[in-house]
């Protein structure tokens, strides 16, 4: 049996766990798992590495926590995997991990070698792998981007052996959390609230099915499975306008009377209020 080490977070559900333990989780973990790695580029956040889900019991912490080891940035740089180096480490949100088991990814010649021997937290989200982008300053990230960053932290906590912390943006020379780390954790909490609200809204207002053809234009319709939400009602299509979004999206509404009172919901022009299917454009 071969052992393969994944290179990215398995699920956003790990975020809350890493947030609660963010400052003091140093543990040894192992995983037997085959991985598939995808690279998704978005205009707003750059590159994300999004692998398939694996076993649900990955990376269970051991009963005892190891003493915290504090490394300076110069000391961490000695663990870049190059010839004569002391090993192969990387850091994220100030926490240092031994990634020797992922040598083919993080070692010399590996696709992510530029992350070795440093804390390049920002680049995990922005996809900026230039010298200026490989930084531990994450003050520019939004609340939801911080949630994504902690998904990465949760992954490393699960899959790789923890070494300690690195001084800099997140920890002092004595290993104490910095004000910057406390601010990041505050942002994480806000991001988790926003994400929970978004997930709640997706269940309350599932997305419409949609199709487009040159002959008929666009069509939106609702079903008992539209939006990937299995339910016992289909609903009717409505345009939902959200703060900060330049355009509306089609959602399915169950309670039409309540929808009439919601200023963020609008009917589609030329579509009967009770119709479960609406055409836009040519038809």
HELIX and SHEET records of a PDB file:
HELIX    1   1 UNK A   12  UNK A   14  5                                   3    
HELIX    2   2 UNK A   15  UNK A   20  1                                   6    
HELIX    3   3 UNK A   73  UNK A   77  1                                   5    
HELIX    4   4 UNK A  100  UNK A  102  5                                   3    
HELIX    5   5 UNK A  103  UNK A  106  1                                   4    
HELIX    6   6 UNK A  113  UNK A  115  5                                   3    
HELIX    7   7 UNK A  123  UNK A  126  1                                   4    
HELIX    8   8 UNK A  143  UNK A  159  1                                  17    
HELIX    9   9 UNK A  179  UNK A  204  1                                  26    
HELIX   10  10 UNK A  226  UNK A  228  5                                   3    
HELIX   11  11 UNK A  256  UNK A  260  1                                   5    
SHEET    1   A 2 UNK A  39  UNK A  42  0                                        
SHEET    2   A 2 UNK A  46  UNK A  49 -1                                        
SHEET    1   B 4 UNK A  70  UNK A  71  0                                        
SHEET    2   B 4 UNK A 161  UNK A 166  1                                        
SHEET    3   B 4 UNK A  95  UNK A  98 -1                                        
SHEET    4   B 4 UNK A  89  UNK A  92 -1                                        
SHEET    1   C 3 UNK A 209  UNK A 213  0                                        
SHEET    2   C 3 UNK A 217  UNK A 221 -1                                        
SHEET    3   C 3 UNK A 277  UNK A 280 -1                                        
SHEET    1   D 3 UNK A 249  UNK A 253  0                                        
SHEET    2   D 3 UNK A 236  UNK A 240 -1                                        
SHEET    3   D 3 UNK A 265  UNK A 266 -1                                        
END                                                                             
